[in-house]
Amino acid sequence: MSAVKAKLRELGYLLGISNSARADKCIAKDERENRGDFAFADKVLAAQSAASVKAPKQRYKLVDLERLLKQHLPLSILEIGSGGTTPVFAKYAKETGARVVSVDESEEWAGLTAQMVAALGYADIVEFVICPKRIDADKMEARYEGLPSEEFDFVLIDGPALEQDGTSYKLAVCTDIFDLPPPKVIAVDMRRPTVDAIWHRLGNVYKTQLSDILGREARVGLSYFSVFVRRD
């Protein structure tokens, strides 16, 4: 059955009628209208391995993040899960003087990310912190141990990796955010269970904008991230 579903998804995409195809068309139109917004994303992907096979939405993620930063103008940023988004934060920090802390469980991965950031011209701007991860299979919760506890203006949740000892825990909720002082803005990279948990537990504190990818909407300027903006 899974093979049949995969074929149907592929056919729907080729015919341009699937949600994914509609989103990719909107992203392509966005680029035609705002070509300059995509320039840095291309530099980041060129610095990553296998950049040529990146899906349009993975490329657009970097564009959407840069737009979010310009909209909310944070002075302190916590990235929970290092990776392709780290150079976007580094570029923003160099331009604005903002502080960026990037947390990951893998020293090797953080090192590779730091090398990529440096190759793009942003060495020594991001503070990398290595924290062990813990996944509670019974509670379906994932978190980092020893996460920085100070208040940040902007927090991106894309970690820890929801895999341990060869087992996937994609339904686990990333719970670090509930132990942090409430940031002004929370952005979540997919992770629907985490988005739902934040909405249910902090909905009275934050205004919520669900990712247009998760919400299956398609429009120019679509929101890649689920975004929570604190009610002040």
C-alpha positions in Angstrom: 0.0 0.0 0.0 2.8 2.4 0.8 4.3 1.9 -2.7 0.9 2.7 -4.2 0.6 5.8 -2.1 4.1 6.9 -3.2 3.2 6.4 -6.8 0.0 8.4 -6.4 1.9 11.2 -4.7 4.4 11.2 -7.5 1.6 11.3 -10.1 -0.2 14.1 -8.2 3.0 16.1 -8.1 3.7 15.6 -11.8 0.2 16.7 -12.7 0.6 19.8 -10.4 -2.5 19.0 -8.3 -0.8 17.9 -5.0 -0.4 20.2 -2.1 3.4 19.9 -2.5 3.3 20.8 -6.2 1.1 23.8 -5.5 3.5 25.0 -2.8 6.5 24.6 -5.1 4.7 26.6 -7.9 4.0 29.4 -5.4 7.7 29.4 -4.3 8.8 29.6 -7.9 6.5 32.6 -8.5 7.8 34.2 -5.3 11.3 33.9 -6.6 10.4 35.5 -9.9 8.9 38.4 -8.0 11.6 38.7 -5.3 14.7 37.2 -6.9 17.1 39.0 -4.5 15.5 37.3 -1.5 16.8 33.9 -2.7 20.4 34.9 -3.3 21.8 34.0 0.1 19.8 30.8 0.3 21.6 29.7 -2.9 25.0 30.5 -1.4 24.2 28.4 1.7 23.0 25.4 -0.4 26.1 25.7 -2.6 28.2 25.3 0.6 26.4 22.2 1.6 26.9 18.7 0.1 24.4 17.4 -2.4 23.0 21.0 -2.7 21.7 20.3 -6.2 19.2 17.7 -4.9 17.6 20.1 -2.3 13.9 20.4 -2.7 12.4 23.8 -3.3 10.8 24.0 0.1 14.2 23.3 1.8 15.6 26.2 -0.1 12.6 28.4 0.6 13.0 27.6 4.4 16.1 29.8 4.4 14.3 32.6 2.6 11.4 32.5 5.0 13.7 32.5 8.0 15.6 35.6 6.8 12.2 37.3 6.3 11.1 36.4 9.8 14.3 37.9 11.2 13.8 41.1 9.3 10.2 41.3 10.5 10.9 40.7 14.2 14.4 42.1 14.6 15.6 39.9 17.5 18.7 40.9 19.4 19.2 37.4 20.9 18.6 34.1 19.1 18.7 30.5 20.3 18.8 27.9 17.5 17.8 24.5 18.9 19.4 22.2 16.3 22.3 23.4 14.2 22.4 23.1 10.4 21.4 24.9 7.2 19.6 27.7 9.1 22.7 28.6 11.1 24.3 30.7 8.3 21.1 32.7 8.0 21.4 33.6 11.7 25.1 34.3 11.3 24.5 36.7 8.5 21.7 38.5 10.4 23.9 38.7 13.5 26.8 40.2 11.5 24.5 42.8 10.1 22.7 43.7 13.3 25.0 42.8 16.2 22.6 40.2 17.5 23.8 37.3 19.7 23.3 33.8 18.3 23.6 30.6 20.3 23.3 27.3 18.3 22.8 24.0 20.2 23.3 20.5 18.9 23.9 17.1 20.3 26.6 16.2 17.8 30.0 17.8 18.2 30.9 16.5 14.7 27.8 18.0 13.1 28.2 21.3 14.9 31.8 21.4 13.7 30.8 20.9 10.1 28.2 23.6 10.5 30.8 26.0 12.0 33.1 25.3 9.0 30.2 26.1 6.6 29.4 29.3 8.4 33.1 30.3 8.3 33.4 29.5 4.6 30.5 31.9 4.0 32.4 34.7 5.7 30.8 34.5 9.2 33.4 32.9 11.4 33.3 33.4 15.2 29.8 35.0 15.1 27.8 32.0 16.3 28.3 30.5 19.7 28.0 26.7 19.4 27.0 24.7 22.4 27.0 20.9 22.6 24.3 19.4 24.8 23.4 15.7 25.1 19.9 14.8 24.1 17.4 12.7 26.0 14.4 10.9 24.4 11.7 9.6 26.8 10.0 6.8 24.7 7.2 6.4 27.3 6.2 10.1 27.4 7.2 10.7 23.7 9.3 13.7 24.7 12.7 14.8 23.4 15.0 17.4 24.9 18.5 18.7 25.4 20.3 18.4 28.7 22.0 21.7 29.9 20.3 24.0 27.4 21.2 27.7 28.0 18.5 29.0 30.3 18.7 32.8 29.7 15.9 34.7 27.9 16.1 34.9 24.1 14.1 37.1 21.7 13.9 34.4 19.0 14.0 30.6 19.4 14.1 28.2 16.4 13.2 24.6 17.2 14.7 22.0 14.9 16.3 19.7 17.4 17.2 17.4 18.9 17.2 14.7 16.1 14.2 12.4 16.8 16.1 9.2 16.4 17.9 7.1 18.9 19.6 3.7 18.7 18.1 3.2 15.2 14.6 3.9 16.4 12.6 6.9 15.1 10.5 9.0 17.4 8.9 11.4 15.0 5.8 11.8 17.2 7.9 13.0 20.2 7.4 16.6 21.5 10.5 18.8 21.8 10.0 20.0 25.4 12.9 22.4 25.8 10.8 25.4 25.0 8.6 24.9 28.1 11.6 25.3 30.4 12.9 28.5 28.8 11.8 32.1 29.7 9.1 32.9 27.1 10.8 34.3 24.0 9.2 37.0 21.9 9.1 34.7 18.9 9.2 30.9 18.5 9.6 29.3 15.1 9.2 25.5 14.6 10.6 23.6 11.6 7.8 21.2 10.8 7.6 18.9 14.0 3.8 18.9 14.1 3.5 17.3 17.6 5.7 20.1 19.0 3.6 22.7 17.2 0.4 21.2 18.7 1.9 21.0 22.2 3.0 24.7 22.1 -0.4 25.7 20.9 -2.2 23.8 23.6 0.1 24.7 26.4 1.0 28.3 25.5 -1.8 29.4 23.3 -2.8 32.0 25.8 0.7 33.5 25.7 1.3 33.4 22.0 -0.5 34.2 18.8 -0.1 31.3 16.4 0.5 31.1 12.7 0.6 27.5 11.5 3.1 26.6 8.8 1.4 26.7 5.4 3.3 23.5 4.6 1.7 21.7 7.5 -1.6 23.5 6.9 -1.6 22.5 3.3 -2.1 26.0 2.0 -0.4 27.4 -1.1 0.2 31.1 -1.7 3.0 33.4 -2.7 4.9 34.3 0.5 3.8 31.2 2.2 5.0 30.5 5.8 7.4 27.6 5.9 7.7 27.7 9.7 5.0 27.6 12.4 5.4 30.9 14.2 4.3 31.8 17.7 4.5 35.6 18.6 4.2 36.5 22.2 1.2 38.6 23.2 2.6 41.7 24.9 
